[in-house]
Amino acid sequence: MQALLQARRNAPARSRAESTKMGLLAPDALMPALLAITPYRPEFRDRLVDMWRDSFALGVGAPVPNSVEDHRRFFDENTLTETSVQLALRDGELVGFGAFTPESVTQLYVHVAHLGQGIGTRLLELAKANSGGRLWLHTFVTNTNAQRFYEHHGFAIVERGFEPVMQLGDLRYEWRRRSRLL
């Protein structure tokens, strides 16, 4: 490793164009655009529910048991009326969303092609900032990526349960803001 670092220090300087040709730098067109978090907009409804279903299936390892129509109705009648829905957009493309109350994270999903890019972190930071210093959420025991994500962000398991519709174990997590000492 030390030899590699020394070789890089001693290498001749290259222009951006030369470095791009050599695969050392990504061209600007391949660099991810800035992420915008914005309140829900109705034109994203169908794409949001489709993304939610795809991300759920990947994370949980099982498809959503309800029809797309039932899922959209649930989103309209429950999620939109009971939570603050925030969209994560990159160049106008929906890449994630979160549904929050001041006490809970009811939904947090990232498009499967955009996992690991900090989108979930940005959405979760927003939920924490708008909370009273404490949040709870549920995830399925089969969704180990979500468990790692939430634990990395300070959530701890406080209860184990069973979700009857999916017939899967679930976990209740809680997060509390650390008190600041003066």
For each residue, the residues with C-beta under 8 A, 3 or more apart:
1: 4 5
2: 5 6
3: 6 7
4: 1 7 8
5: 1 2 8 9
6: 2 3 9 10
7: 3 4 10 11
8: 4 5 11
9: 5 6
10: 6 7
11: 7 8 14
12:
13:
14: 11 18 19 22 24
15: 18 19
16: 19 20 25
17: 20 21
18: 14 15 21 22
19: 14 15 16 22 24 25
20: 16 17 23 24 25 26 27
21: 17 18
22: 14 18 19
23: 20
24: 14 19 20
25: 16 19 20
26: 20 30 31
27: 20 30 31
28: 31
29:
30: 26 27
31: 26 27 28
32: 35 90 117
33: 90 91
34: 90
35: 32 88 89 90 95 118 119 122
36: 88 89 90
37: 86 87 88 89 122 123 126
38: 41 86 87 89
39: 84 85 86 87
40: 44 80 85 86 87 97
41: 38 44 87
42: 45
43:
44: 40 41 47 48 87 94
45: 42 48 49 72 75 76
46: 49 50 72
47: 44 50 51 94
48: 44 45 51 52 75 87 94 97
49: 45 46 52 53 68 71 72 75
50: 46 47 53 54 68
51: 47 48 54 55 94 96 97 109 111
52: 48 49 55 56 64 71 75 97 107 109
53: 49 50 56 57 63 64 68 71
54: 50 51 57 58 111 112
55: 51 52 58 59 109 110 111 112
56: 52 53 59 60 63 64 109
57: 53 54 60 61 62 63 64
58: 54 55 61 112
59: 55 56 140 143 145 146
60: 56 57 140 142 143 166 168
61: 57 58 142 143
62: 57 65 142 166 168
63: 53 56 57
64: 52 53 56 57 71
65: 62 165 166
66: 70 71 74
67: 70 71
68: 49 50 53 71 72
69: 72 73
70: 66 67 73 74
71: 49 52 53 64 66 67 68 74 75
72: 45 46 49 68 69 75 76
73: 69 70 76 77
74: 66 70 71 77 78 79
75: 45 48 49 52 71 72 78 79 80
76: 45 72 73 79 80
77: 73 74 80 81
78: 74 75 81 82
79: 74 75 76 82 83 85 99 106 107
80: 40 75 76 77 83 85
81: 77 78
82: 78 79 101 106
83: 79 80 99 100 101 106 107
84: 39 99 100 101 130
85: 39 40 79 80 97 98 99
86: 37 38 39 40 97 98 99 100 123 126
87: 37 38 39 40 41 44 48 94 96 97
88: 35 36 37 94 95 96 97 98 110 119 122 123
89: 35 36 37 38 92 93 94 95
90: 32 33 34 35 36 93 95 114
91: 33
92: 89
93: 89 90
94: 44 47 48 51 87 88 89 97 111
95: 35 88 89 90 110 111 114 117 119
96: 51 87 88 108 109 110 111 114 119 120 123
97: 40 48 51 52 85 86 87 88 94 107 108 109 123
98: 85 86 88 105 107 108 109 123 124 126 127
99: 79 83 84 85 86 105 106 107 108
100: 83 84 86 104 105 106 126 127 130 131
101: 82 83 84 104 106
102: 130 131 132
103: 131 132 134 135 136
104: 100 101 135 136 137
105: 98 99 100 108 124 127 135 136 137
106: 79 82 83 99 100 101 137
107: 52 79 83 97 98 99
108: 96 97 98 99 105 120 123 124 127 137
109: 51 52 55 56 96 97 98
110: 55 88 95 96 114 115 117 119 120
111: 51 54 55 94 95 96 114 115 119
112: 54 55 58 115
113:
114: 90 95 96 110 111 117 119
115: 110 111 112 120 145
116:
117: 32 95 110 114
118: 35 121 122
119: 35 88 95 96 110 111 114 122 123
120: 96 108 110 115 123 124 149
121: 118 124 125 153
122: 35 37 88 118 119 125 126
123: 37 86 88 96 97 98 108 119 120 126 127
124: 98 105 108 120 121 127 128 153
125: 121 122 128 129
126: 37 86 98 100 122 123 129 130
127: 98 100 105 108 123 124 130 131 135
128: 124 125 131 135 175 177
129: 125 126
130: 84 100 102 126 127
131: 100 102 103 127 128 134 135 177
132: 102 103
133: 176 177
134: 103 131 174 175 176 177
135: 103 104 105 127 128 131 155 174 175
136: 103 104 105 158 172 173 174 175
137: 104 105 106 108 150 155 172 173
138: 161 163 170 171 172 173
139: 143 146 147 150 170 171 173
140: 59 60 143 146 163 166 168 169 170 171
141: 147 160 168 169 170 171
142: 60 61 62 168 169
143: 59 60 61 139 140 146 147
144: 147 148
145: 59 115 148 149
146: 59 139 140 143 149 150
147: 139 141 143 144 150 151 171
148: 144 145 151 152
149: 120 145 146 152 153
150: 137 139 146 147 153 155 173 175
151: 147 148 154 155 156 173
152: 148 149
153: 121 124 149 150 175
154: 151 175
155: 135 137 150 151 173 174 175
156: 151 173 174 175
157: 160 171 172 173
158: 136 172 173 174
159: 171 172
160: 141 157 169 170 171 172
161: 138 169 170 171 172
162: 168 169 170
163: 138 140 166 167 168 169 170
164: 167
165: 65
166: 60 62 65 140 163
167: 163 164
168: 60 62 140 141 142 162 163
169: 140 141 142 160 161 162 163
170: 138 139 140 141 160 161 162 163
171: 138 139 140 141 147 157 159 160 161
172: 136 137 138 157 158 159 160 161
173: 136 137 138 139 150 151 155 156 157 158
174: 134 135 136 155 156 158
175: 128 134 135 136 150 153 154 155 156
176: 133 134
177: 128 131 133 134
178:
179:
180:
181:
182:
